[in-house]
């Protein structure tokens, strides 16, 4: 059983930055493959980025490549998503997800955190 808790969302102006955090709260300390997904109003939830358990393997969607950076600190059971040069199209609810493969989500989801980029 894994509980994922996101934080770090908010309102930011165009060109600004935000750093999202996803902390895994669980009974074991085994690191999970963790991904970020997002869902904009009126749209389906889509894959954003994924990081392997060691932090070496990283994969991004074409929409965010070069703008977002995923990282992790296994000592803190936390995965981060650094978002830079933000544009209004980034606006969405961002969800943390564990144990997925490729661009497909796994079973565990966080509650989501709202990111709004204002022009």
LUMLO-397356 format. One record per atom (N, C-alpha, C, O): residue in one letter; atom name; y, z, x. Coordinates in steps of 0.2 Angstrom, whole numbers, plus 5000, padded with zeros to 4 digits. Example, Ala and Ser with C-alpha at 12.3 -4.5 7.8 and 13.67 -1.06 7.14 Angstrom:
BEGIN
{A; N; {4972; 5039; 5066}} {A; CA; {4978; 5039; 5062}} {A; C; {4984; 5039; 5066}} {A; O; {4983; 5042; 5071}} {S; N; {4989; 5035; 5064}} {S; CA; {4995; 5036; 5068}} {S; C; {5000; 5039; 5064}} {S; O; {5006; 5040; 5067}} 
END
This chain:
BEGIN
{X; N; {4994; 5000; 5004}} {X; CA; {5000; 5000; 5000}} {X; C; {5006; 5000; 5004}} {X; O; {5007; 5004; 5009}} {X; N; {5011; 4995; 5003}} {X; CA; {5017; 4995; 5007}} {X; C; {5023; 4995; 5003}} {X; O; {5023; 4991; 4998}} {X; N; {5027; 4999; 5004}} {X; CA; {5034; 4999; 5001}} {X; C; {5039; 4996; 5005}} {X; O; {5040; 4998; 5011}} {X; N; {5043; 4991; 5003}} {X; CA; {5048; 4988; 5007}} {X; C; {5055; 4989; 5004}} {X; O; {5056; 4989; 4998}} {X; N; {5059; 4991; 5008}} {X; CA; {5066; 4993; 5006}} {X; C; {5071; 4989; 5009}} {X; O; {5072; 4990; 5016}} {X; N; {5075; 4985; 5006}} {X; CA; {5080; 4981; 5009}} {X; C; {5087; 4985; 5009}} {X; O; {5088; 4989; 5004}} {X; N; {5091; 4983; 5013}} {X; CA; {5098; 4986; 5013}} {X; C; {5102; 4981; 5017}} {X; O; {5100; 4976; 5021}} {X; N; {5109; 4981; 5017}} {X; CA; {5113; 4977; 5021}} {X; C; {5117; 4972; 5017}} {X; O; {5121; 4969; 5020}} {X; N; {5115; 4971; 5011}} {X; CA; {5119; 4965; 5007}} {X; C; {5126; 4968; 5005}} {X; O; {5128; 4973; 5006}} {X; N; {5129; 4963; 5002}} {X; CA; {5136; 4964; 5000}} {X; C; {5140; 4958; 4999}} {X; O; {5138; 4953; 4999}} {X; N; {5147; 4959; 4999}} {X; CA; {5152; 4954; 4998}} {X; C; {5155; 4952; 5005}} {X; O; {5158; 4957; 5008}} {X; N; {5155; 4946; 5007}} {X; CA; {5158; 4944; 5013}} {X; C; {5162; 4937; 5012}} {X; O; {5160; 4933; 5008}} {X; N; {5167; 4936; 5016}} {X; CA; {5171; 4930; 5015}} {X; C; {5167; 4924; 5019}} {X; O; {5163; 4926; 5024}} {X; N; {5169; 4918; 5018}} {X; CA; {5166; 4913; 5021}} {X; C; {5168; 4913; 5029}} {X; O; {5173; 4915; 5031}} {X; N; {5163; 4912; 5033}} {X; CA; {5163; 4912; 5040}} {X; C; {5161; 4919; 5043}} {X; O; {5161; 4920; 5049}} {X; N; {5160; 4924; 5038}} {X; CA; {5158; 4931; 5040}} {X; C; {5151; 4931; 5042}} {X; O; {5147; 4926; 5042}} {X; N; {5149; 4937; 5043}} {X; CA; {5142; 4939; 5045}} {X; C; {5139; 4945; 5041}} {X; O; {5143; 4949; 5039}} {X; N; {5133; 4945; 5040}} {X; CA; {5129; 4951; 5037}} {X; C; {5123; 4952; 5041}} {X; O; {5120; 4947; 5043}} {X; N; {5120; 4958; 5041}} {X; CA; {5114; 4959; 5044}} {X; C; {5110; 4963; 5039}} {X; O; {5111; 4969; 5037}} {X; N; {5104; 4960; 5036}} {X; CA; {5100; 4963; 5031}} {X; C; {5094; 4967; 5035}} {X; O; {5092; 4965; 5041}} {X; N; {5092; 4972; 5032}} {X; CA; {5087; 4976; 5035}} {X; C; {5081; 4977; 5030}} {X; O; {5083; 4977; 5024}} {X; N; {5075; 4977; 5032}} {X; CA; {5069; 4978; 5028}} {X; C; {5065; 4983; 5031}} {X; O; {5062; 4982; 5036}} {X; N; {5064; 4989; 5028}} {X; CA; {5060; 4994; 5031}} {X; C; {5054; 4995; 5027}} {X; O; {5054; 4995; 5021}} {X; N; {5048; 4995; 5031}} {X; CA; {5042; 4996; 5028}} {X; C; {5040; 5003; 5028}} {X; O; {5040; 5006; 5033}} {X; N; {5038; 5006; 5022}} {X; CA; {5036; 5013; 5021}} {X; C; {5029; 5013; 5019}} {X; O; {5027; 5010; 5013}} {X; N; {5025; 5015; 5023}} {X; CA; {5018; 5015; 5022}} {X; C; {5014; 5020; 5025}} {X; O; {5017; 5024; 5030}} {X; N; {5008; 5021; 5023}} {X; CA; {5004; 5027; 5026}} {X; C; {5001; 5025; 5033}} {X; O; {5000; 5030; 5037}} {X; N; {5000; 5018; 5035}} {X; CA; {4998; 5017; 5041}} {X; C; {5004; 5014; 5045}} {X; O; {5009; 5012; 5042}} {X; N; {5003; 5013; 5052}} {X; CA; {5009; 5011; 5056}} {X; C; {5008; 5003; 5058}} {X; O; {5011; 5001; 5063}} {X; N; {5003; 5000; 5055}} {X; CA; {5001; 4993; 5058}} {X; C; {5007; 4989; 5055}} {X; O; {5008; 4988; 5050}} {X; N; {5010; 4985; 5060}} {X; CA; {5015; 4980; 5058}} {X; C; {5012; 4974; 5054}} {X; O; {5007; 4972; 5055}} {X; N; {5016; 4972; 5050}} {X; CA; {5015; 4967; 5045}} {X; C; {5018; 4960; 5047}} {X; O; {5024; 4961; 5050}} {X; N; {5016; 4955; 5045}} {X; CA; {5020; 4948; 5045}} {X; C; {5025; 4949; 5039}} {X; O; {5023; 4951; 5034}} {X; N; {5031; 4948; 5041}} {X; CA; {5036; 4949; 5036}} {X; C; {5041; 4943; 5035}} {X; O; {5042; 4940; 5040}} {X; N; {5042; 4942; 5029}} {X; CA; {5047; 4936; 5028}} {X; C; {5052; 4938; 5023}} {X; O; {5052; 4943; 5020}} {X; N; {5058; 4934; 5023}} {X; CA; {5063; 4934; 5019}} {X; C; {5063; 4928; 5014}} {X; O; {5062; 4923; 5016}} {X; N; {5065; 4930; 5008}} {X; CA; {5065; 4925; 5003}} {X; C; {5072; 4926; 4999}} {X; O; {5075; 4931; 5000}} {X; N; {5074; 4921; 4996}} {X; CA; {5081; 4922; 4992}} {X; C; {5080; 4918; 4985}} {X; O; {5076; 4913; 4985}} {X; N; {5084; 4920; 4981}} {X; CA; {5084; 4917; 4974}} {X; C; {5092; 4917; 4972}} {X; O; {5095; 4922; 4971}} {X; N; {5094; 4911; 4971}} {X; CA; {5101; 4910; 4968}} {X; C; {5101; 4910; 4961}} {X; O; {5095; 4908; 4958}} {X; N; {5106; 4911; 4957}} {X; CA; {5106; 4910; 4950}} {X; C; {5104; 4904; 4948}} {X; O; {5106; 4898; 4950}} {X; N; {5099; 4903; 4943}} {X; CA; {5097; 4897; 4940}} {X; C; {5092; 4893; 4945}} {X; O; {5090; 4888; 4943}} {X; N; {5090; 4896; 4950}} {X; CA; {5086; 4893; 4955}} {X; C; {5079; 4897; 4956}} {X; O; {5079; 4903; 4955}} {X; N; {5074; 4894; 4959}} {X; CA; {5068; 4897; 4960}} {X; C; {5069; 4901; 4967}} {X; O; {5073; 4899; 4971}} {X; N; {5064; 4906; 4968}} {X; CA; {5064; 4909; 4974}} {X; C; {5062; 4905; 4980}} {X; O; {5057; 4901; 4979}} {X; N; {5065; 4905; 4985}} {X; CA; {5063; 4901; 4991}} {X; C; {5063; 4904; 4997}} {X; O; {5066; 4909; 4998}} {X; N; {5059; 4902; 5002}} {X; CA; {5057; 4904; 5008}} {X; C; {5063; 4904; 5013}} {X; O; {5067; 4898; 5012}} {X; N; {5065; 4909; 5017}} {X; CA; {5070; 4909; 5021}} {X; C; {5068; 4909; 5028}} {X; O; {5070; 4905; 5033}} {X; N; {5064; 4914; 5030}} {X; CA; {5062; 4915; 5037}} {X; C; {5056; 4920; 5037}} {X; O; {5055; 4924; 5032}} {X; N; {5052; 4920; 5043}} {X; CA; {5046; 4924; 5044}} {X; C; {5046; 4926; 5051}} {X; O; {5047; 4922; 5055}} {X; N; {5043; 4932; 5052}} {X; CA; {5042; 4934; 5059}} {X; C; {5035; 4937; 5059}} {X; O; {5033; 4941; 5055}} {X; N; {5032; 4936; 5065}} {X; CA; {5025; 4938; 5066}} {X; C; {5025; 4946; 5068}} {X; O; {5030; 4948; 5069}} {X; N; {5019; 4949; 5068}} {X; CA; {5019; 4956; 5069}} {X; C; {5021; 4958; 5075}} {X; O; {5024; 4963; 5076}} {X; N; {5021; 4954; 5081}} {X; CA; {5023; 4955; 5087}} {X; C; {5031; 4954; 5088}} {X; O; {5034; 4956; 5093}} {X; N; {5033; 4950; 5084}} {X; CA; {5040; 4948; 5085}} {X; C; {5041; 4942; 5089}} {X; O; {5047; 4939; 5089}} {X; N; {5036; 4939; 5091}} {X; CA; {5037; 4933; 5095}} {X; C; {5037; 4926; 5091}} {X; O; {5041; 4922; 5092}} {X; N; {5033; 4926; 5086}} {X; CA; {5032; 4920; 5081}} {X; C; {5038; 4921; 5076}} {X; O; {5038; 4926; 5072}} {X; N; {5042; 4916; 5076}} {X; CA; {5047; 4916; 5071}} {X; C; {5048; 4909; 5068}} {X; O; {5046; 4904; 5071}} {X; N; {5049; 4909; 5061}} {X; CA; {5049; 4902; 5058}} {X; C; {5055; 4902; 5053}} {X; O; {5056; 4907; 5049}} {X; N; {5059; 4897; 5052}} {X; CA; {5065; 4897; 5048}} {X; C; {5064; 4891; 5043}} {X; O; {5061; 4886; 5045}} {X; N; {5067; 4891; 5037}} {X; CA; {5068; 4885; 5033}} {X; C; {5074; 4881; 5036}} {X; O; {5078; 4884; 5040}} {X; N; {5074; 4875; 5035}} {X; CA; {5079; 4870; 5038}} {X; C; {5086; 4872; 5035}} {X; O; {5091; 4871; 5039}} {X; N; {5086; 4875; 5029}} {X; CA; {5093; 4877; 5027}} {X; C; {5096; 4882; 5031}} {X; O; {5102; 4883; 5030}} {X; N; {5092; 4886; 5034}} {X; CA; {5096; 4892; 5038}} {X; C; {5095; 4892; 5045}} {X; O; {5098; 4896; 5049}} {X; N; {5091; 4887; 5048}} {X; CA; {5090; 4887; 5055}} {X; C; {5096; 4886; 5059}} {X; O; {5100; 4881; 5057}} {X; N; {5097; 4890; 5064}} {X; CA; {5103; 4890; 5068}} {X; C; {5109; 4894; 5065}} {X; O; {5114; 4896; 5068}} {X; N; {5108; 4897; 5059}} {X; CA; {5113; 4901; 5056}} {X; C; {5110; 4908; 5055}} {X; O; {5114; 4913; 5056}} {X; N; {5104; 4909; 5054}} {X; CA; {5101; 4915; 5053}} {X; C; {5096; 4917; 5059}} {X; O; {5093; 4912; 5062}} {X; N; {5095; 4923; 5060}} {X; CA; {5090; 4925; 5066}} {X; C; {5086; 4931; 5063}} {X; O; {5089; 4936; 5061}} {X; N; {5080; 4931; 5063}} {X; CA; {5075; 4936; 5061}} {X; C; {5073; 4940; 5067}} {X; O; {5071; 4937; 5072}} {X; N; {5072; 4946; 5067}} {X; CA; {5070; 4950; 5072}} {X; C; {5067; 4957; 5069}} {X; O; {5067; 4958; 5063}} {X; N; {5064; 4961; 5073}} {X; CA; {5060; 4967; 5071}} {X; C; {5060; 4972; 5076}} {X; O; {5061; 4971; 5082}} {X; N; {5060; 4978; 5074}} {X; CA; {5059; 4984; 5078}} {X; C; {5053; 4988; 5075}} {X; O; {5054; 4992; 5070}} {X; N; {5047; 4987; 5078}} {X; CA; {5041; 4990; 5076}} {X; C; {5041; 4997; 5076}} {X; O; {5038; 5001; 5072}} {X; N; {5045; 5000; 5081}} {X; CA; {5045; 5007; 5081}} {X; C; {5049; 5010; 5075}} {X; O; {5048; 5016; 5073}} {X; N; {5053; 5006; 5072}} {X; CA; {5056; 5009; 5066}} {X; C; {5054; 5005; 5060}} {X; O; {5056; 5007; 5054}} {X; N; {5048; 5002; 5060}} {X; CA; {5045; 4998; 5055}} {X; C; {5050; 4994; 5051}} {X; O; {5050; 4994; 5045}} {X; N; {5055; 4991; 5054}} {X; CA; {5060; 4987; 5051}} {X; C; {5061; 4980; 5054}} {X; O; {5060; 4979; 5060}} {X; N; {5062; 4976; 5049}} {X; CA; {5064; 4969; 5051}} {X; C; {5071; 4967; 5049}} {X; O; {5073; 4970; 5044}} {X; N; {5074; 4963; 5053}} {X; CA; {5081; 4962; 5052}} {X; C; {5082; 4954; 5050}} {X; O; {5078; 4950; 5053}} {X; N; {5088; 4953; 5047}} {X; CA; {5090; 4946; 5046}} {X; C; {5097; 4945; 5047}} {X; O; {5101; 4948; 5043}} {X; N; {5099; 4943; 5053}} {X; CA; {5106; 4942; 5055}} {X; C; {5108; 4935; 5052}} {X; O; {5105; 4930; 5053}} {X; N; {5114; 4936; 5048}} {X; CA; {5116; 4930; 5045}} {X; C; {5123; 4928; 5047}} {X; O; {5128; 4933; 5046}} {X; N; {5125; 4923; 5050}} {X; CA; {5131; 4921; 5053}} {X; C; {5134; 4915; 5050}} {X; O; {5131; 4911; 5047}} {X; N; {5141; 4914; 5051}} {X; CA; {5144; 4908; 5049}} {X; C; {5143; 4907; 5041}} {X; O; {5141; 4901; 5039}} {X; N; {5143; 4912; 5037}} {X; CA; {5141; 4912; 5030}} {X; C; {5145; 4907; 5026}} {X; O; {5151; 4906; 5027}} {X; N; {5142; 4904; 5022}} {X; CA; {5145; 4899; 5017}} {X; C; {5143; 4901; 5010}} {X; O; {5138; 4904; 5009}} {X; N; {5147; 4899; 5005}} {X; CA; {5145; 4901; 4998}} {X; C; {5138; 4899; 4996}} {X; O; {5136; 4903; 4991}} {X; N; {5135; 4894; 4998}} {X; CA; {5129; 4892; 4996}} {X; C; {5123; 4897; 4999}} {X; O; {5118; 4897; 4996}} {X; N; {5125; 4902; 5003}} {X; CA; {5121; 4907; 5005}} {X; C; {5120; 4912; 4999}} {X; O; {5115; 4916; 4999}} {X; N; {5125; 4913; 4995}} {X; CA; {5125; 4918; 4989}} {X; C; {5118; 4918; 4986}} {X; O; {5116; 4913; 4983}} {X; N; {5115; 4923; 4985}} {X; CA; {5108; 4924; 4982}} {X; C; {5106; 4932; 4983}} {X; O; {5109; 4936; 4986}} {X; N; {5101; 4933; 4979}} {X; CA; {5097; 4940; 4980}} {X; C; {5092; 4938; 4986}} {X; O; {5088; 4934; 4985}} {X; N; {5092; 4942; 4991}} {X; CA; {5088; 4941; 4996}} {X; C; {5082; 4947; 4996}} {X; O; {5083; 4953; 4995}} {X; N; {5076; 4944; 4996}} {X; CA; {5070; 4949; 4996}} {X; C; {5066; 4949; 5002}} {X; O; {5065; 4944; 5005}} {X; N; {5064; 4955; 5004}} {X; CA; {5059; 4955; 5009}} {X; C; {5052; 4955; 5006}} {X; O; {5050; 4957; 5001}} {X; N; {5047; 4952; 5010}} {X; CA; {5041; 4951; 5008}} {X; C; {5036; 4952; 5014}} {X; O; {5037; 4950; 5020}} {X; N; {5030; 4955; 5012}} {X; CA; {5025; 4956; 5018}} {X; C; {5018; 4953; 5017}} {X; O; {5016; 4952; 5011}} {X; N; {5015; 4951; 5022}} {X; CA; {5009; 4948; 5022}} {X; C; {5008; 4941; 5019}} {X; O; {5002; 4939; 5017}} {X; N; {5013; 4937; 5020}} {X; CA; {5013; 4930; 5017}} {X; C; {5010; 4926; 5023}} {X; O; {5009; 4928; 5029}} {X; N; {5009; 4919; 5022}} {X; CA; {5007; 4914; 5027}} {X; C; {5012; 4908; 5026}} {X; O; {5013; 4906; 5020}} {X; N; {5014; 4906; 5032}} {X; CA; {5018; 4900; 5031}} {X; C; {5024; 4901; 5027}} {X; O; {5028; 4906; 5028}} {X; N; {5025; 4897; 5022}} {X; CA; {5031; 4898; 5018}} {X; C; {5029; 4901; 5011}} {X; O; {5033; 4902; 5007}} {X; N; {5023; 4903; 5011}} {X; CA; {5020; 4906; 5005}} {X; C; {5021; 4914; 5005}} {X; O; {5020; 4917; 5010}} {X; N; {5023; 4917; 5000}} {X; CA; {5024; 4924; 5000}} {X; C; {5018; 4928; 5000}} {X; O; {5013; 4926; 4997}} {X; N; {5018; 4934; 5002}} {X; CA; {5012; 4939; 5002}} {X; C; {5013; 4943; 4995}} {X; O; {5017; 4942; 4991}} {X; N; {5009; 4948; 4995}} {X; CA; {5009; 4952; 4989}} {X; C; {5014; 4957; 4988}} {X; O; {5017; 4958; 4983}} {X; N; {5017; 4959; 4994}} {X; CA; {5022; 4965; 4994}} {X; C; {5029; 4962; 4994}} {X; O; {5031; 4958; 4998}} {X; N; {5033; 4965; 4989}} {X; CA; {5040; 4963; 4988}} {X; C; {5045; 4969; 4989}} {X; O; {5043; 4974; 4986}} {X; N; {5051; 4968; 4991}} {X; CA; {5056; 4973; 4991}} {X; C; {5059; 4972; 4984}} {X; O; {5058; 4967; 4980}} {X; N; {5064; 4976; 4983}} {X; CA; {5068; 4976; 4977}} {X; C; {5074; 4971; 4977}} {X; O; {5076; 4969; 4972}} {X; N; {5075; 4968; 4983}} {X; CA; {5080; 4963; 4983}} {X; C; {5087; 4966; 4985}} {X; O; {5089; 4972; 4983}} {X; N; {5091; 4963; 4988}} {X; CA; {5098; 4965; 4990}} {X; C; {5103; 4959; 4989}} {X; O; {5101; 4953; 4991}} {X; N; {5108; 4960; 4985}} {X; CA; {5113; 4954; 4984}} {X; C; {5117; 4953; 4990}} {X; O; {5120; 4957; 4993}} {X; N; {5118; 4946; 4991}} {X; CA; {5122; 4944; 4996}} {X; C; {5127; 4939; 4993}} {X; O; {5125; 4934; 4990}} {X; N; {5134; 4940; 4993}} {X; CA; {5138; 4936; 4990}} {X; C; {5144; 4933; 4995}} {X; O; {5147; 4938; 4998}} {X; N; {5144; 4927; 4996}} {X; CA; {5149; 4924; 5000}} {X; C; {5155; 4921; 4996}} {X; O; {5154; 4917; 4992}} {X; N; {5161; 4924; 4997}} {X; CA; {5167; 4921; 4993}} {X; C; {5171; 4917; 4997}} {X; O; {5172; 4917; 5003}} {X; N; {5173; 4912; 4994}} {X; CA; {5177; 4906; 4997}} {X; C; {5185; 4908; 4997}} {X; O; {5189; 4904; 4999}} 
END
